[in-house]
């Protein structure tokens, strides 16, 4: 998969050093994946949650942080829509961000 807004993750990892390993793992797995349906995401990331509008929520650093990505199934693209703390996540609507 091609990750759109990868720079957002790099900036976040600089600000939150404890996310570096988890984000690097997420990027590696995502780039190697080929997701054509929602179940493919869950195969790669069993703890992910599928939300509305082709978005998925991923737990980063054991759910201390959350990442929302919009997945363009069959187009080989993933758009990072949000990365933040659990508290910041609680203030957004993951289906519309």
C-alpha positions in Angstrom: 0.0 0.0 0.0 1.1 3.6 -0.6 0.8 5.7 2.5 -0.4 9.2 1.9 0.7 11.8 4.5 3.6 9.6 5.8 5.3 12.9 6.8 2.6 13.4 9.4 3.7 10.1 11.1 7.4 11.2 11.0 6.6 14.5 12.7 4.5 12.8 15.3 7.3 10.3 16.0 9.7 13.2 16.6 7.3 14.8 19.0 6.4 11.5 20.7 9.5 9.4 20.8 7.7 6.4 22.4 5.7 5.9 19.2 8.7 5.4 16.9 8.9 1.6 17.1 5.1 1.1 16.8 4.8 3.6 13.9 7.7 2.0 12.1 6.1 -1.4 12.5 2.7 0.0 11.3 4.4 1.6 8.2 6.3 -1.6 7.3 3.2 -3.9 7.6 1.0 -1.4 5.7 3.5 -0.8 2.9 3.8 -4.6 2.4 0.0 -5.1 2.5 -2.5 -5.3 -0.3 -5.9 -4.6 1.2 -8.9 -5.3 -1.0 -11.5 -5.6 1.7 -12.0 -4.8 5.4 -11.0 -8.3 6.5 -7.6 -7.8 4.9 -6.9 -4.9 7.3 -7.9 -7.1 10.3 -5.7 -9.9 9.1 -2.7 -7.5 9.2 -3.8 -5.8 12.4 -6.2 -7.9 14.5 -6.6 -5.1 17.1 -7.7 -2.6 14.5 -11.3 -1.4 14.4 -13.1 -0.7 11.2 -15.1 2.5 11.3 -17.4 4.2 8.8 -16.4 5.7 5.5 -13.6 3.1 4.8 -11.6 4.2 7.8 -9.8 2.0 10.3 -8.5 2.8 13.8 -5.2 1.4 14.8 -3.8 1.2 18.3 -0.3 2.7 18.7 1.9 1.9 21.8 -0.8 -0.4 23.3 -3.6 2.1 22.7 -1.9 5.1 24.3 -2.2 6.7 20.8 -4.5 6.1 18.0 -4.1 6.4 14.2 -7.0 6.8 11.8 -6.5 5.9 8.2 -8.9 6.1 5.2 -8.3 3.0 3.1 -8.9 3.0 -0.7 -9.5 -0.7 -1.1 -8.3 -2.1 -4.4 -6.4 1.2 -5.2 -3.4 0.3 -3.1 -3.6 3.6 -1.0 -3.9 4.5 2.6 -4.5 8.1 3.7 -3.4 8.9 7.3 -6.3 11.1 8.6 -5.3 11.4 12.2 -2.6 10.5 14.7 -2.9 11.5 18.3 -3.3 10.6 22.0 -6.2 8.7 23.2 -7.6 11.9 24.8 -7.3 13.8 21.5 -9.0 10.9 19.7 -12.0 11.2 22.0 -12.6 14.7 20.7 -12.9 13.8 17.0 -15.3 11.8 14.9 -13.1 9.0 13.2 -15.7 8.5 10.5 -15.4 12.1 9.2 -11.9 13.3 10.0 
